[in-house]
Amino acid sequence: MTTSIDPAHDADDIVHPAAVPFVLVHLACFAALWTGVTATSLWLAFGLYWLRMFGVTAGYHRYFSHRSYATNRAFQFVLALLAQSSAQKSVLWWAAKHRHHHMFSDTEHDVHSPRHTGFVYSHVGWIFARKHDRADLARVQDWTKYPELMWLHRYELVPAIVLGALCFLVDGWTGVVVGFCWSTVAVWHGTFCINSLAHVHGDKRYVTGDDSRNNWWLAIVTMGEGWQNNHHAFQSSVRQGFRWYEFDPTFYILKGLSWVGLVRDMKSPPEAVVRNEQRLGSRVIERAAADLAAAFDVDAIAQAIRAAMPATPGLADLAAGLAGAQHKAAELIEHFPIRLPHLPTREELHGRATAMFARTPSLDEIVDRAHRKLLEAVGARLAA
C-alpha cells in the first residue's frame, strides 16, 4: 500500500538507529589522521570503490531490480555478496525500493524525488525514515524463493563486515579506515547522486514523464549509471549508454562476462526507442501532460477570466452555465462559442510543449491531454 510523502513528517522520522552507523563510518574516515595513509590502503580504496560500484550497478540495479540479464544461481549469489559489501542493505530491500521508485518516479509517491522532498532528503534522508526501513517483499517475489538471498536479507551487513575484516588483514587499521571506510563513503554518495543529482542536472533526450536526466560525469563515477534518462526510457536494458560514445563500463564488463558464459539473455532497447521514435505509454503521457498543464498559472487564468466576465458580452452566459453544471465545466469552456481571454489555446500549449520536452511522436497526445487538464482545472475554479 502506497501513502503520500509528507516531508515534514519524514524529517522527524529520520531520528533512527540505522543512521548512527552511517554517521560513524563517515567520522571514521577522519581517523586517517592517526592511522596514516599508505600506498597499500590507497590502492585498496581505489580497487574496492570500483569493485563495489560494479556490485551496485550490475547487481543491485541492473540484475536484482530490473532483471536486464540472466546468470546462474552461483554467480547470482556472488553478485548479491558484492552488492551488499557496499552496506546499502539487502538486495531484496534495494530492489523493492527501486521498483517502487520507477512505478512512481518523481510523483508525490516516489521514495526519493528531489521535486517533492528536496535534494538532501532525496540524496540520503529517505533511507533512514522509519517507513522505509522494511522491504516490501511483495515487490520482489521473484527473488524471495531463493533461501540464500533471504539469508542475506536477514543478515544484510555480513558481507560488509567480512570485507572490513579482510581490509584489516591486508593493511591493519589503515586498511580499515582508508581502504574500507573511504571507499564505502565514496560508493554510498556515488550511488545516492543517481537518486538526487541525476534527477536535477543533465540533459533529457527522451520524454519519460519524470525528471530523469543524462549526466556524463555521473556516468563516469558510477560506471554508466549517469545515463538516467536513457534508463527511464527503457528500464530493462542492460546497457544504459544507448549511444556508442556514452561511457558505460558496467555494460562492457557484463558483455565480457557473457563471452565466458557467466551472463546471458542481455536485454537491449529496441531501435525505435534509441532513435526516439516509439510512442509513449499512457502513464508517461499522463505525467507529461500534468507537467505541461502545471506550467500555466491556473488560478491567475481563472481570476482574469472572472474579472473579464462583466465587461465581455456573452461571458455572462458561461458564468450561468458553470453555476448550473459544475461537473461539465470543461465541456462548457471547450465548446463555448467565444474565445475566453487569457485562456491558452491548444497551439500555445503545443509551443510550450515543444520547448519543454524532447522530440517524441506522442507530442500531440500530450498536448491534447494537457489542454483537457487545463480546461478542467480552470473550469473547476470558475465554477467554485
Buried (B, 14 or more C-beta within 10 A) or exposed (E): EEEEBEEEEBBEBBEBEBBEEBEEBBEBBEBBEEBEBBEBBBBBBBEBBEBBBBBBBBBBBBBBBBBBBBBEEEBBBBBBBBBBBBBBBBBBBBBBBBBBBBEBBBBBBBBBBBBBBBBEBBBBBBBBBBEBBEBBBEBBEEBBEBEEBBBBBEEBBBBBEEBBEBBBEBBBBBBBBBBBBBBBBBBBBBBBBBBBBBBBEBEBBBBBBBBBBBBBEBBEBBBBBBBBBBBBBBBBBBBBBBEEEBBBBBBBBBBEBBEEEBBEEBBBBEEEBBEBEBEBEEEBBBBBBBBBBEBBEBEEBBBBBEEEBEEBEEBEBBBEBBEEEBEBBBBBBBEBEEEBBBBBEBEEBBEBBEEBBBEBEBBEBBBBBBBBBBBBBBBBBBBE
